[in-house]
Amino acid sequence: MKKVEKIAFYLYIVIEIGLYLSFLIIDFFTKSDSTIIKYISIIIVNLASLFTIIINRKGNYYFVLGLIFTLISDTFLLLINDYYIAWLICFNIVQNLYLFGLKNEISRYFKIQLLVRLIILITCVSISFVTKEYEVMLSSSYIIFLIMNILTLILFCKKDSKNITLLIGFCLFLLCDINVGLNNLGYYFPLDQNTINTLQNVSSNLMWLFYLPSQVLISLYVKNKDQY
């Protein structure tokens, strides 16, 4: 690792830990809004990934694009706090970009995965047009794609340090999304208000407990110089 890259790497980790601890303290122990800190942390994840690509002139570009679309999703979710369908579309794109990023490792199964995902997407979109539950169906396809990525890493990819780092990142991503689902459970099931309040209070804090580490770990995978 070049000296400049090494310094930048440690600086990146220190900054992210600082931001992570900052918004966790705000979320768990105060009633202040930590939205801007969270958004800045995701911007820095993207900057770090772009820096890695630029300084090495190679890397896993699909994962960089995935992180960029994640930032776009977080822009809709955190800053605009609207257009949730656009947010979910972006996250569907993210999980499929990650599949393309793993293409070299799963070349024998890549086309089959693409076909399966296309069928899943068409099915979910078709159901959404009938039921008008666009957010539910886009959430379903996104979660399915994320789980498929996790299973792909477990079943078909080498068990080296980079893939294990990515696998942990994806698992943390899934834990974040489970809490997103719990946070919205009251909108779809007849729960009493106390249960809804408890679920929302707990899950809203746990989302980012898992989310930022997942994105940092995914960004570290961009250092994989064997894939393009």
Backbone hydrogen bonds in HBPLUS format (Angstrom, degrees):
<---DONOR---> <-ACCEPTOR-->    atom                        ^
c    i                          cat <-CA-CA->   ^        H-A-AA   ^      H-
h    n   atom  resd res      DA  || num        DHA   H-A  angle D-A-AA Bond
n    s   type  num  typ     dist DA aas  dist angle  dist       angle   num
A0006-LYS N   A0002-LYS O   2.78 MM   4  5.99 152.3  1.86 152.6 161.3     1
A0007-ILE N   A0003-LYS O   2.96 MM   4  6.20 161.5  1.99 153.2 157.1     2
A0008-ALA N   A0004-VAL O   2.93 MM   4  6.11 163.2  1.96 148.4 153.6     3
A0009-PHE N   A0005-GLU O   2.83 MM   4  5.98 150.3  1.92 143.5 151.8     4
A0010-TYR N   A0006-LYS O   3.11 MM   4  6.38 168.5  2.12 152.7 153.9     5
A0011-LEU N   A0007-ILE O   2.93 MM   4  6.08 156.3  1.99 149.2 156.8     6
A0012-TYR N   A0008-ALA O   2.85 MM   4  5.96 154.1  1.92 144.4 151.5     7
A0013-ILE N   A0009-PHE O   3.02 MM   4  6.33 162.4  2.05 153.4 157.1     8
A0014-VAL N   A0010-TYR O   2.96 MM   4  6.12 164.9  1.98 148.4 152.7     9
A0015-ILE N   A0011-LEU O   2.92 MM   4  6.07 163.7  1.95 151.0 155.6    10
A0016-GLU N   A0012-TYR O   2.96 MM   4  6.14 165.5  1.99 151.7 156.0    11
A0017-ILE N   A0013-ILE O   2.92 MM   4  6.10 157.2  1.97 149.7 156.1    12
A0018-GLY N   A0014-VAL O   2.96 MM   4  6.16 157.7  2.01 146.2 152.6    13
A0019-LEU N   A0015-ILE O   2.90 MM   4  6.20 162.3  1.93 154.8 159.0    14
A0020-TYR N   A0016-GLU O   2.81 MM   4  5.86 158.9  1.85 146.6 153.4    15
A0021-LEU N   A0017-ILE O   2.91 MM   4  6.07 169.5  1.92 153.5 155.4    16
A0022-SER N   A0018-GLY O   2.99 MM   4  6.08 149.5  2.09 140.4 149.7    17
A0023-PHE N   A0019-LEU O   3.00 MM   4  6.31 167.5  2.01 157.9 157.9    18
A0024-LEU N   A0020-TYR O   3.04 MM   4  6.18 151.7  2.12 146.7 155.3    19
A0025-ILE N   A0021-LEU O   3.00 MM   4  6.06 160.0  2.04 145.7 150.4    20
A0026-ILE N   A0022-SER O   3.06 MM   4  6.30 160.0  2.10 146.4 152.2    21
A0027-ASP N   A0023-PHE O   2.83 MM   4  5.89 161.3  1.87 142.9 148.4    22
A0028-PHE N   A0024-LEU O   2.88 MM   4  5.89 165.9  1.90 150.6 154.6    23
A0029-PHE N   A0025-ILE O   2.93 MM   4  5.55 148.7  2.03 140.0 147.6    24
A0030-THR N   A0026-ILE O   3.08 MM   4  5.02 139.2  2.25 128.1 131.6    25
A0038-LYS N   A0034-SER O   3.09 MM   4  6.36 162.0  2.12 159.0 164.4    26
A0039-TYR N   A0035-THR O   2.93 MM   4  6.20 159.9  1.97 154.0 159.9    27
A0040-ILE N   A0036-ILE O   2.90 MM   4  6.07 160.8  1.93 152.0 156.9    28
A0041-SER N   A0037-ILE O   3.03 MM   4  6.24 152.2  2.11 144.7 152.1    29
A0042-ILE N   A0038-LYS O   3.24 MM   4  6.61 145.2  2.37 144.5 152.5    30
A0043-ILE N   A0039-TYR O   3.03 MM   4  6.37 152.0  2.11 147.5 155.9    31
A0044-ILE N   A0040-ILE O   2.96 MM   4  6.24 158.0  2.01 153.3 158.5    32
A0045-VAL N   A0041-SER O   3.14 MM   4  6.39 144.9  2.27 134.3 143.4    33
A0046-ASN N   A0042-ILE O   3.16 MM   4  6.47 157.1  2.21 146.5 151.0    34
A0047-LEU N   A0043-ILE O   2.92 MM   4  6.28 157.7  1.97 150.4 157.2    35
A0048-ALA N   A0044-ILE O   2.88 MM   4  6.02 158.7  1.93 150.3 155.3    36
A0049-SER N   A0045-VAL O   3.11 MM   4  6.35 154.2  2.18 144.3 150.9    37
A0050-LEU N   A0046-ASN O   2.93 MM   4  6.18 161.6  1.97 153.9 158.9    38
A0051-PHE N   A0047-LEU O   2.87 MM   4  6.02 152.5  1.94 144.7 152.8    39
A0052-THR N   A0048-ALA O   3.03 MM   4  6.27 153.5  2.10 143.8 150.1    40
A0053-ILE N   A0049-SER O   3.10 MM   4  6.40 158.8  2.14 147.9 152.9    41
A0054-ILE N   A0050-LEU O   2.91 MM   4  6.11 164.2  1.94 152.4 156.8    42
A0055-ILE N   A0051-PHE O   2.89 MM   4  5.98 171.8  1.90 155.8 158.1    43
A0056-ASN N   A0052-THR O   3.11 MM   4  6.03 151.5  2.19 140.8 148.1    44
A0057-ARG N   A0053-ILE O   2.71 MM   4  5.34 127.3  1.98 136.8 150.3    45
A0063-PHE N   A0060-ASN O   3.14 MM   3  5.65 129.3  2.41 107.9 119.5    46
A0064-VAL N   A0060-ASN O   3.30 MM   4  6.72 148.5  2.40 143.3 152.4    47
A0065-LEU N   A0061-TYR O   2.92 MM   4  6.20 160.9  1.95 152.4 156.8    48
A0066-GLY N   A0062-TYR O   2.85 MM   4  6.08 146.9  1.96 138.0 148.1    49
A0067-LEU N   A0063-PHE O   2.96 MM   4  6.22 152.5  2.03 144.1 149.9    50
A0068-ILE N   A0064-VAL O   2.99 MM   4  6.30 147.3  2.10 144.1 153.7    51
A0069-PHE N   A0065-LEU O   2.93 MM   4  6.24 160.6  1.96 153.4 157.5    52
A0070-THR N   A0066-GLY O   2.93 MM   4  6.16 139.4  2.10 138.1 150.2    53
A0071-LEU N   A0067-LEU O   2.97 MM   4  6.26 148.7  2.07 141.1 148.6    54
A0072-ILE N   A0068-ILE O   2.98 MM   4  6.38 150.8  2.07 144.9 153.2    55
A0073-SER N   A0069-PHE O   2.90 MM   4  6.14 155.3  1.96 142.2 148.8    56
A0074-ASP N   A0070-THR O   2.88 MM   4  6.18 157.8  1.93 149.5 155.4    57
A0075-THR N   A0071-LEU O   2.90 MM   4  6.13 134.1  2.11 139.8 152.6    58
A0075-THR N   A0072-ILE O   3.12 MM   3  4.99 127.2  2.41  91.1 105.5    59
A0076-PHE N   A0072-ILE O   3.19 MM   4  6.62 154.0  2.26 149.4 154.1    60
A0077-LEU N   A0073-SER O   2.95 MM   4  6.23 157.7  2.00 147.8 155.0    61
A0078-LEU N   A0074-ASP O   2.68 MM   4  5.43 164.7  1.70 141.4 147.0    62
A0079-LEU N   A0075-THR O   3.19 MM   4  5.17 127.3  2.48 115.5 129.4    63
A0080-ILE N   A0075-THR O   2.96 MM   5  6.28 171.5  1.97 168.0 170.8    64
A0081-ASN N   A0076-PHE O   2.71 MM   5  5.57 118.1  2.10 129.1 147.3    65
A0082-ASP N   A0076-PHE O   3.21 MM   6  5.91 148.1  2.31 149.0 156.0    66
A0086-ALA N   A0083-TYR O   3.07 MM   3  5.46 120.9  2.43 105.5 118.7    67
A0087-TRP N   A0083-TYR O   3.17 MM   4  6.57 152.8  2.25 145.7 153.9    68
A0088-LEU N   A0084-TYR O   2.94 MM   4  6.19 155.3  2.00 146.7 152.2    69
A0089-ILE N   A0085-ILE O   2.86 MM   4  6.12 153.1  1.94 149.0 156.9    70
A0090-CYS N   A0086-ALA O   3.00 MM   4  6.21 159.7  2.04 147.4 152.2    71
A0091-PHE N   A0087-TRP O   3.12 MM   4  6.44 153.1  2.19 142.7 149.8    72
A0092-ASN N   A0088-LEU O   2.96 MM   4  6.23 146.5  2.08 144.9 153.8    73
A0093-ILE N   A0089-ILE O   2.99 MM   4  6.32 155.6  2.05 148.9 155.6    74
A0094-VAL N   A0090-CYS O   2.87 MM   4  6.17 153.9  1.94 147.6 155.4    75
A0095-GLN N   A0091-PHE O   3.19 MM   4  6.40 165.4  2.21 147.5 148.4    76
A0096-ASN N   A0092-ASN O   3.28 MM   4  6.51 146.7  2.39 142.8 151.4    77
A0096-ASN N   A0093-ILE O   3.16 MM   3  5.26 124.3  2.49  97.4 111.7    78
A0097-LEU N   A0093-ILE O   2.83 MM   4  6.08 146.0  1.95 153.1 163.6    79
A0098-TYR N   A0094-VAL O   3.01 MM   4  6.35 150.5  2.10 150.4 158.4    80
A0099-LEU N   A0095-GLN O   3.31 MM   4  6.57 138.5  2.50 126.8 136.6    81
A0100-PHE N   A0096-ASN O   3.18 MM   4  6.52 155.9  2.24 142.7 147.6    82
A0101-GLY N   A0097-LEU O   2.91 MM   4  6.25 141.5  2.06 141.5 153.3    83
A0102-LEU N   A0098-TYR O   3.16 MM   4  6.44 124.9  2.48 135.4 148.0    84
A0102-LEU N   A0099-LEU O   3.00 MM   3  5.18 141.8  2.15 101.3 112.5    85
A0103-LYS N   A0100-PHE O   3.14 MM   3  4.92 162.2  2.17 102.7 106.9    86
A0105-GLU N   A0102-LEU O   3.00 MM   3  5.53 133.7  2.22 113.7 125.9    87
A0106-ILE N   A0102-LEU O   3.18 MM   4  6.42 138.0  2.37 150.5 162.5    88
A0106-ILE N   A0103-LYS O   3.17 MM   3  5.27 133.5  2.40  99.2 111.6    89
A0109-TYR N   A0106-ILE O   2.82 MM   3  5.41 141.2  1.97 118.8 130.0    90
A0110-PHE N   A0106-ILE O   2.85 MM   4  5.68 119.7  2.22 153.7 168.0    91
A0113-GLN N   A0109-TYR O   2.93 MM   4  6.16 159.6  1.97 154.8 160.8    92
A0114-LEU N   A0110-PHE O   2.92 MM   4  6.23 157.4  1.97 151.7 158.2    93
A0115-LEU N   A0111-LYS O   2.99 MM   4  6.21 161.1  2.03 146.9 151.4    94
A0116-VAL N   A0112-ILE O   2.93 MM   4  6.19 165.1  1.96 154.0 157.9    95
A0117-ARG N   A0113-GLN O   2.88 MM   4  6.04 163.6  1.91 153.3 157.9    96
A0118-LEU N   A0114-LEU O   2.88 MM   4  6.06 152.0  1.96 147.0 155.0    97
A0119-ILE N   A0115-LEU O   3.01 MM   4  6.28 158.2  2.06 150.4 155.7    98
A0120-ILE N   A0116-VAL O   2.95 MM   4  6.23 158.9  2.00 148.7 154.7    99
A0121-LEU N   A0117-ARG O   2.84 MM   4  6.01 163.1  1.87 150.2 154.7   100
A0122-ILE N   A0118-LEU O   2.91 MM   4  6.06 168.1  1.92 151.9 155.1   101
A0123-THR N   A0119-ILE O   2.93 MM   4  6.02 158.9  1.97 146.4 152.8   102
A0124-CYS N   A0120-ILE O   2.91 MM   4  6.12 166.1  1.93 153.3 156.6   103
A0125-VAL N   A0121-LEU O   2.90 MM   4  6.04 165.2  1.92 154.1 158.4   104
A0126-SER N   A0122-ILE O   2.89 MM   4  5.94 158.2  1.93 145.3 152.0   105
A0127-ILE N   A0123-THR O   2.95 MM   4  6.15 161.9  1.99 151.0 155.8   106
A0128-SER N   A0124-CYS O   2.96 MM   4  6.12 152.7  2.03 142.4 150.4   107
A0129-PHE N   A0125-VAL O   3.08 MM   4  6.39 144.2  2.22 146.0 154.3   108
A0130-VAL N   A0126-SER O   3.30 MM   4  6.61 141.5  2.46 140.4 150.2   109
A0130-VAL N   A0127-ILE O   3.09 MM   3  5.16 126.8  2.38  96.4 110.5   110
A0131-THR N   A0127-ILE O   2.83 MM   4  6.05 171.5  1.84 163.3 165.1   111
A0132-LYS N   A0128-SER O   2.68 MM   4  5.03 134.9  1.88 131.3 142.0   112
A0137-MET N   A0133-GLU O   3.11 MM   4  6.32 167.1  2.12 156.1 159.1   113
A0138-LEU N   A0134-TYR O   2.94 MM   4  6.06 160.7  1.98 151.3 157.1   114
A0139-SER N   A0135-GLU O   2.89 MM   4  5.90 148.9  1.99 140.1 149.0   115
A0140-SER N   A0136-VAL O   2.92 MM   4  6.13 147.9  2.02 139.9 149.2   116
A0141-SER N   A0137-MET O   2.97 MM   4  6.25 163.1  2.00 150.0 152.8   117
A0142-TYR N   A0138-LEU O   3.02 MM   4  6.10 158.3  2.07 140.7 147.3   118
A0143-ILE N   A0139-SER O   2.96 MM   4  6.14 165.2  1.98 151.5 154.8   119
A0144-ILE N   A0140-SER O   2.97 MM   4  6.15 160.1  2.01 149.9 155.8   120
A0145-PHE N   A0141-SER O   2.94 MM   4  6.16 158.8  1.99 148.7 154.1   121
A0146-LEU N   A0142-TYR O   2.95 MM   4  6.24 154.6  2.02 148.8 156.0   122
A0147-ILE N   A0143-ILE O   2.92 MM   4  6.16 165.2  1.95 153.7 157.2   123
A0148-MET N   A0144-ILE O   2.87 MM   4  6.08 153.2  1.94 146.9 155.2   124
A0149-ASN N   A0145-PHE O   2.94 MM   4  6.21 146.7  2.05 142.8 151.4   125
A0150-ILE N   A0146-LEU O   3.02 MM   4  6.38 152.9  2.09 147.7 155.0   126
A0151-LEU N   A0147-ILE O   2.92 MM   4  6.21 164.7  1.94 154.3 157.8   127
A0152-THR N   A0148-MET O   2.83 MM   4  5.96 147.8  1.93 142.5 152.1   128
A0153-LEU N   A0149-ASN O   3.06 MM   4  6.31 157.7  2.12 146.7 150.9   129
A0154-ILE N   A0150-ILE O   3.06 MM   4  6.34 154.6  2.13 146.5 154.0   130
A0155-LEU N   A0151-LEU O   2.81 MM   4  5.87 163.8  1.83 152.8 156.9   131
A0156-PHE N   A0152-THR O   2.89 MM   4  5.41 158.9  1.94 141.4 148.2   132
A0164-ILE N   A0160-ASP O   3.01 MM   4  6.21 154.3  2.07 153.4 161.4   133
A0165-THR N   A0161-SER O   2.92 MM   4  6.06 153.5  1.99 143.1 150.3   134
A0166-LEU N   A0162-LYS O   2.98 MM   4  6.27 156.0  2.04 144.8 151.4   135
A0167-LEU N   A0163-ASN O   2.81 MM   4  6.00 154.2  1.87 143.6 151.1   136
A0168-ILE N   A0164-ILE O   2.95 MM   4  6.18 160.6  1.99 150.4 154.3   137
A0169-GLY N   A0165-THR O   3.01 MM   4  6.26 155.1  2.08 143.1 150.6   138
A0170-PHE N   A0166-LEU O   2.86 MM   4  6.19 156.1  1.92 153.4 159.2   139
A0171-CYS N   A0167-LEU O   2.92 MM   4  6.17 157.0  1.98 149.3 155.9   140
A0172-LEU N   A0168-ILE O   2.92 MM   4  6.17 156.4  1.98 151.5 157.3   141
A0173-PHE N   A0169-GLY O   2.94 MM   4  6.14 148.3  2.04 141.3 151.0   142
A0174-LEU N   A0170-PHE O   2.90 MM   4  6.23 150.7  1.98 146.2 153.5   143
A0175-LEU N   A0171-CYS O   2.98 MM   4  6.30 153.4  2.06 144.6 151.6   144
A0176-CYS N   A0172-LEU O   2.94 MM   4  6.22 152.1  2.02 147.0 154.3   145
A0177-ASP N   A0173-PHE O   3.04 MM   4  6.39 156.6  2.10 146.0 152.0   146
A0178-ILE N   A0174-LEU O   2.85 MM   4  6.15 145.7  1.96 149.3 159.4   147
A0179-ASN N   A0175-LEU O   3.23 MM   4  6.48 152.3  2.31 141.1 147.1   148
A0179-ASN N   A0176-CYS O   3.10 MM   3  5.28 119.8  2.48  97.7 111.9   149
A0180-VAL N   A0176-CYS O   2.98 MM   4  6.38 139.8  2.14 140.4 152.8   150
A0181-GLY N   A0177-ASP O   2.91 MM   4  6.19 154.5  1.98 146.0 151.8   151
A0182-LEU N   A0178-ILE O   2.96 MM   4  6.30 153.1  2.03 144.0 151.5   152
A0183-ASN N   A0179-ASN O   2.89 MM   4  6.00 148.8  1.98 140.0 148.4   153
A0184-ASN N   A0180-VAL O   3.21 MM   4  6.47 133.9  2.43 138.9 149.7   154
A0184-ASN N   A0181-GLY O   3.16 MM   3  5.25 134.1  2.38  96.8 108.8   155
A0185-LEU N   A0182-LEU O   3.29 MM   3  4.98 163.5  2.32  98.3 103.1   156
A0187-TYR N   A0184-ASN O   3.06 MM   3  5.66 155.4  2.12 116.1 123.2   157
A0188-TYR N   A0185-LEU O   3.09 MM   3  5.61 154.1  2.16 113.3 120.6   158
A0189-PHE N   A0185-LEU O   3.04 MM   4  6.14 136.4  2.24 154.7 167.7   159
A0191-LEU N   A0189-PHE O   2.86 MM   2  5.81 124.0  2.17 116.1  99.6   160
A0196-ILE N   A0192-ASP O   3.06 MM   4  6.37 160.7  2.10 154.5 160.6   161
A0197-ASN N   A0193-GLN O   2.88 MM   4  6.06 164.4  1.90 151.9 155.8   162
A0198-THR N   A0194-ASN O   2.97 MM   4  6.14 157.9  2.02 145.1 151.1   163
A0199-LEU N   A0195-THR O   2.93 MM   4  6.11 168.0  1.94 153.2 156.4   164
A0200-GLN N   A0196-ILE O   2.93 MM   4  6.11 162.9  1.96 152.9 157.7   165
A0201-ASN N   A0197-ASN O   2.93 MM   4  6.03 157.5  1.98 146.3 152.6   166
A0202-VAL N   A0198-THR O   3.04 MM   4  6.17 164.6  2.06 152.8 156.5   167
A0203-SER N   A0199-LEU O   2.87 MM   4  5.79 162.0  1.90 150.1 154.9   168
A0204-SER N   A0200-GLN O   3.04 MM   4  5.62 154.6  2.10 133.9 140.9   169
A0206-LEU N   A0202-VAL O   3.14 MM   4  6.40 154.0  2.21 147.0 155.0   170
A0207-MET N   A0203-SER O   2.97 MM   4  6.03 143.7  2.10 152.6 158.6   171
A0209-LEU N   A0206-LEU O   3.17 MM   3  4.84 126.2  2.48  90.1 104.8   172
A0210-PHE N   A0206-LEU O   3.29 MM   4  6.54 146.6  2.41 150.8 154.7   173
A0211-TYR N   A0207-MET O   2.89 MM   4  5.97 148.1  1.99 138.6 149.0   174
A0214-SER N   A0210-PHE O   3.17 MM   4  6.27 148.8  2.27 143.9 153.0   175
A0214-SER N   A0211-TYR O   3.08 MM   3  5.16 117.0  2.49  97.2 113.0   176
A0215-GLN N   A0211-TYR O   3.09 MM   4  6.44 152.8  2.16 153.6 160.7   177
A0216-VAL N   A0212-LEU O   2.97 MM   4  6.23 158.6  2.02 158.9 165.0   178
A0217-LEU N   A0213-PRO O   2.98 MM   4  6.11 164.3  2.00 149.2 153.1   179
A0218-ILE N   A0214-SER O   3.01 MM   4  6.20 153.6  2.08 142.5 150.0   180
A0219-SER N   A0215-GLN O   2.92 MM   4  6.10 152.0  2.00 141.7 149.5   181
A0220-LEU N   A0216-VAL O   3.02 MM   4  6.34 141.5  2.17 143.5 153.9   182
A0221-TYR N   A0218-ILE O   3.07 MM   3  5.19 133.0  2.30  97.5 110.3   183
A0222-VAL N   A0219-SER O   3.11 MM   3  5.35 143.2  2.25 101.3 111.5   184
A0223-LYS N   A0220-LEU O   3.13 MM   3  5.71 159.9  2.17 111.5 117.3   185
A0224-ASN N   A0221-TYR O   2.84 MM   3  5.58 165.5  1.86 124.9 128.1   186
